Amino acid sequence: MALLTGFFSLGNTTLADSLTLHSGWQFSKYGSNEWLPAVVPGTVHQDLIAQGKLPDPFYGMNEDEIQWVEDEDWLYRTSFTLTEEQLAHQEIFLVFEGLDTYADVSLNGACILKADNMFVGYRVPVKHFLRKGENKLLVSFRSPLREAMPQWETNGFIYPAANDHRAERVSIFTRKAPYSYGWDWGIRMVTCGIWRPVRLEFAGQAVIEDYFVCQESVTSSRAEVDNRLEINNLSNQIQEAQVKITCTYGQERSRMIEQAVSLQPGVNTVSLPLNIESPHLWMPNGWGEAALYDFHASVTIDGKTVACKQHQIGLRSIRVVQEKDSLGMSFYFEVNGIPMFAKGTNLIPSDALLPRVTRERYVCLLEDVQAAHMNMIRVWGGGVYEDDALYEEADKRGILVWQDFMFACTPYPHDPAFLKQVSEEAVYNIKRLRNHASLAMWCGNNEVSEGMKYWGWKKKYGTEIYQQLADGYDILFRRLLPEKVKELDPGRFYLESSPYEANWGRPNTWKNGDSHNWGIWYGQKPFESLDAEIPRFMSEFGFQSFPEMKTIHSFASPEDYNMESPVMNAHQKSSIGNFLIKKTMGLYYRVPEKFEDLVYLGLVLQGQGMRQGMEAHRRNRPYCMGSLIWQLNDSWPVVSWSAIDYYGNWKALHYQSRRAFAPVLVDAVREGDKLKYYVMSDVLKTKDIVLQIELTDFKGKVLRRHQVKGELPVNSSALFYEEDWNSAFAACDTTTSFIHMTLKGAHDRQVLSDEVYYPVRPKAQHLPQAKINCKIKKKNGACELTLKSDQLARDVFIEIPVQGVRFSDNFFDLLPGVSRKILITSGDGSPLEDVSVHIRQLSDISYTEN
Ligand code: BMA
């Protein structure tokens, strides 16, 4: 039975008189005649799991057991009842927000839709086919594999698409999330199903099909906004209507503009300009409030409001400054006229089964992004255009979104049918996302341009085919997509491909536009290379780690606890991954033998190494104006470059990002024979500051102490102080001492940054086996630890066997004699009762030989 609703809110839109069609669904494998209950929105994999027909795909090597699903066709059916009053509406639309992917939709015997693109929503007028009483709806999904086979058979060459894990690499023929065919961190799960909401919409004489709040000019003194509406007059006569826009901020008096319009039958475009004096500007995370206005549009005919739509709008200006200068070409974001150093991360889909990604999960992820002082996420081109919820949560938190179109790491076809699909997808998603304050830019693809230049395709395919691929590239990324952005989202920046120009390891790298640095991974370079290879904007750099043991435990048993066991290898999709982790680990640490130690140390290593990059990028502003980590999250429990694992557990990397991206940071580095202290600040105001430098030994004895006074740099980085490296450490043994830096406000004594610098690599340190005293207090369902250590304890990791718990801090160095309180709360708000707490430190790792 379908659920009847009056008014409900979905995304930014208030929908009048809708009937959500999420009930009574059944599914069947085509030809089987067995109908089983189904959940909509969902995927066939979720339904098969729920019915016990598929094992948990994430467990062990079950990935192999689920591959048959993609070769089958699947049917979904439901029925719903309608009343005479409902049928009396002027028009009724059947709305699918997403169908995955090749689907024929039949309603009461009529074929009303043929879908072929997962990335678009469909809105079909169906009044004519509806009946009083029972109505039958059937969606028939065809196997995306078999559907693409004719193209595969006749193509004459195999597209690069190296991440597509099946011999028949057909993914590029289908407009469907690329990562679902496999990736170097991804399980292959080629899904199908009604993956986003479906409903009937009952319309009166007119509907607002689109409402674009176009921000033509925004400064702190005035915002000029054009309210652009597409109003569909559903009758066959001209109708006189009043169109009204109200704009409200909190309790302030609303601004309003009204206009009388004669609506012609069909779609009418109406424009209502509105100026807002002294607007509350939407500010990025760290710079103030992400102010949001409520914009509301309505259409009234004969005194009755027949349609309305609303959006939450952040008024701001965002400019991507890509200008030639003496050093190359800049790439940075200017928000409300102020250059912003972008601190952030790359987002992949949070689940292999997309309908599982609820708003709560988006909220949690965006909270994590905000907590790490990030102001940008990149929605990477191998996944999906995310749900409205992601962009809404980014709007609320001042997180800018770099939005890729969904193309990654391979060329694509450019036949007319394909181009038509891409064009529809661009129109649909640009219109869906363009009202978001967070949406900072569009990018044509991920690494396709780089691939065309450097990945050996010319040699592999020969000139003729290569030329065809190059023509396709031009048509898609230099013509079709930028033209759509220009037409539908004027003013928003479009970048053809990321990275902009050269690949890492090429001459002239790092001078122009955004870069991806894979030197520390594929290039097998030490982390120190990040200090030297400074780009104008780092849009990707990454290093892998295993997830922590409790996550490994979710898919493996103790007999699999070996880096090279079949189960662990099924969860390590990078063929060189384990080798690279161990190789780099060996540069900084003694490589442990025990699996659990390797997992722990690997997490520490990833965090330390990546932090080196974040700090180098920040230090080098304004030459470099951004640092985006590869990658924020995981789509299943796996070994990967992520900072947060599938269950929401922060790896050491995310804590390190929070430290490296703090609004104010003091950072010491060795440059030649100098030890240089940099102060980096994203704060927009200066103040007098004092830096206290203490040379300390591992037992806590202060060997030397001095203070340096100065001013906090404003939205910039500055060399604050330097000393000779040798004299800095003259009076001590570098293997047992460190520098403790505390940066404070000179007058208010507020601690702005508290960091340590180690003169030698961990491998060379003589770390003590510190005694950590831990007091545990249960407090309102949370758990508070008070930790104190007699000597330095490095990389303290608190483990709790509950998924998704939140730690106020973790993976930190406990300084001798300093007491730290750590609050642990459960991810879902449930009380943490009698959990066991396990604490590790670096010197706990034991080696069989000494
Ligand atoms: C980057 C990404 C992904 C990939 C990652 C690690 O370039 O764009 O394609 O997962 O490399 O190899």
Residues whose N, C-alpha, C, O or C-beta is under 5 A from the ligand:
A	BS01	BMA	D184 N446
